[in-house]
Amino acid sequence: MRKFNFIIYPLLTLGMLSCSKKQTVLPPFVPITQPAKVYTFEATPSWSDEFATDGAPDPTKWTYDTGGNGWGNHELEYYTNTTNNASITNGILSITAKKESMGGMNYTSARMVSKTPSDMLYGRIEVKAKLPSGRGTWPAIWMLPNDYAYGSWPNSGEVDIMEMVGYDPNNVHFSIHDQTNFGGNSKSGTMMVPTASTDFHVYRADWTPDGIKGYYDDNLVYSFANDKTGKSATWPFDKPFHILLNLAIGGDWGGIQGVDDTIFPTSMQVEYVHYYKMITN
C-alpha cells in the first residue's frame, strides 16, 4: 500500500499544476454575411424587333404556331403563317383576326413565336402594343419555356405579360402559371388601362432569380416571388423562355359571352418587342 501511495502523489501534483495554467479565451464568433445580390438590366436590348420593314415579319426573328385545334382552350381561330394575318406597315406589326373559314374553323388569325436567343434566361421583356376591341377577342403577349424540363403545361411554367378579353374591355391581366398556380388558382394582377384599344401602351416583365414583376406603363401590376425552396412546382422559371404574340377568338375565357361577328377584321398592333439581359451586381 505504501508503494501505491508513493506513485499516485506525483500524479495528483501534476494534475493540480496543469489545472492552474491560464486558459486561452477565444474571441466571439462573428459570421460573415454576404451582401444581397442586386439585379438590374442592360440599357440596350440584346434582342429586339422594331418592325421597320413593310411586309412579312422577319423570318430570322419569328416563326409561327399554325393550325386550328382549339389550342387547349376551345378557341375558334385557325392560325396561319402568312401576311393575311401578320404583316408590317409603316413600322407597325398587325396581328389580324378575320371572319373567314379555314381548316374547319370560322376565323383566321396568327400566333407568332420569337426566335430569341436560346439562352434567354432572366431579363426584361418589353412590348409596346395597342389591343383589339370587340366581344370574342383574346389578345396575349406571353412567354413559354424553350424545353419543358419539368414536364408538360403547366409544370414548366408560363408568364402572361398581357391578356385582355373583349367582353371586359381595358381590364388588362398579368398572370403566372406553374404546377401549383394554374386555372382557377393562377396568380395574377390586373390594371384598368382606359385607352388599351385606342393608344399604344408598354407591357413589361422584369424576370430575375428573385421573382417576376409585371408593369404596365411603368406601373407595377403584379409581383411573384421565388419562394427559394428549390422546387420546380413553385418556381419553374429558372430555364430559358421565349416570347409569343397572338390574337385568339373565342375560347374558354375569351368566348364566355360569345363572339360579335361585326367587329372583323380586328387587330392587335405592336410597335416593338425588346429583350434586355439581366445584370447581377
WOWOSUL-V139417 format. One record per pair of residues at least 4 apart in sequence whose C-alpha atoms are under 6 Angstrom apart, sorted by the first residue. I is the first residue (numbers start at 0). J is the second residue. If there is no record, write none. Layout:
# WOWOSUL-V139417
i & j
I & J
I & J
This chain:
# WOWOSUL-V139417
i & j
36 & 280
37 & 279
37 & 280
38 & 278
38 & 279
39 & 277
39 & 278
40 & 276
40 & 277
40 & 278
41 & 275
41 & 276
44 & 273
44 & 274
44 & 275
45 & 275
46 & 274
47 & 272
47 & 273
48 & 271
48 & 272
49 & 271
50 & 90
51 & 90
53 & 87
53 & 88
54 & 86
54 & 87
55 & 82
55 & 86
60 & 113
60 & 114
61 & 112
61 & 113
61 & 114
62 & 111
62 & 112
63 & 80
63 & 110
63 & 111
63 & 112
64 & 110
65 & 78
65 & 79
66 & 77
66 & 78
67 & 76
67 & 77
69 & 73
69 & 74
72 & 250
72 & 251
73 & 250
74 & 248
74 & 249
74 & 250
75 & 248
75 & 249
76 & 104
76 & 106
76 & 107
76 & 248
77 & 104
77 & 107
78 & 107
78 & 108
78 & 109
79 & 109
82 & 86
84 & 94
84 & 95
84 & 108
84 & 109
85 & 93
85 & 94
86 & 92
86 & 93
87 & 91
87 & 92
91 & 269
91 & 270
92 & 268
92 & 269
93 & 266
93 & 267
93 & 268
94 & 266
94 & 267
95 & 108
95 & 265
95 & 266
96 & 107
96 & 108
96 & 264
96 & 265
97 & 106
97 & 107
97 & 263
97 & 264
98 & 106
99 & 105
99 & 106
100 & 104
100 & 105
100 & 106
109 & 245
110 & 244
110 & 245
111 & 243
111 & 244
112 & 243
113 & 242
118 & 239
119 & 239
119 & 240
120 & 238
120 & 239
121 & 206
121 & 207
122 & 206
122 & 275
122 & 276
122 & 277
123 & 204
123 & 205
123 & 274
123 & 275
124 & 203
124 & 204
124 & 273
124 & 274
125 & 202
125 & 203
125 & 272
125 & 273
126 & 201
126 & 202
126 & 271
126 & 272
127 & 200
127 & 201
127 & 269
127 & 270
127 & 271
128 & 199
128 & 200
128 & 268
128 & 269
128 & 270
129 & 196
129 & 198
129 & 199
129 & 267
129 & 268
130 & 195
130 & 196
130 & 267
131 & 196
131 & 266
131 & 267
132 & 165
132 & 196
133 & 165
133 & 262
134 & 165
134 & 166
134 & 258
134 & 259
135 & 165
135 & 248
135 & 249
135 & 253
135 & 254
135 & 257
135 & 258
136 & 164
136 & 165
136 & 248
136 & 253
137 & 163
137 & 164
137 & 246
137 & 247
137 & 248
137 & 253
138 & 162
138 & 163
138 & 245
138 & 246
138 & 247
139 & 161
139 & 162
139 & 244
139 & 245
140 & 160
140 & 161
140 & 243
140 & 244
141 & 158
141 & 159
141 & 160
141 & 242
141 & 243
142 & 157
142 & 158
142 & 241
142 & 242
142 & 243
143 & 157
143 & 240
143 & 241
144 & 239
144 & 240
145 & 239
145 & 240
147 & 155
149 & 154
149 & 155
150 & 154
150 & 155
153 & 177
153 & 178
154 & 177
154 & 178
155 & 235
156 & 176
156 & 177
156 & 235
157 & 176
158 & 175
159 & 173
159 & 174
160 & 173
161 & 172
161 & 173
162 & 171
162 & 172
163 & 171
164 & 253
169 & 191
169 & 192
169 & 193
169 & 195
170 & 190
170 & 191
171 & 189
171 & 190
172 & 188
172 & 189
173 & 187
173 & 188
174 & 186
174 & 187
175 & 186
176 & 180
176 & 181
176 & 185
178 & 232
180 & 184
180 & 185
181 & 185
188 & 220
188 & 221
194 & 198
201 & 215
201 & 216
202 & 215
203 & 213
203 & 214
204 & 212
204 & 213
205 & 211
205 & 212
206 & 211
209 & 225
210 & 223
210 & 224
210 & 225
211 & 222
211 & 223
212 & 221
212 & 222
213 & 219
213 & 220
213 & 221
214 & 218
214 & 219
214 & 220
231 & 235
249 & 253
249 & 254
250 & 254
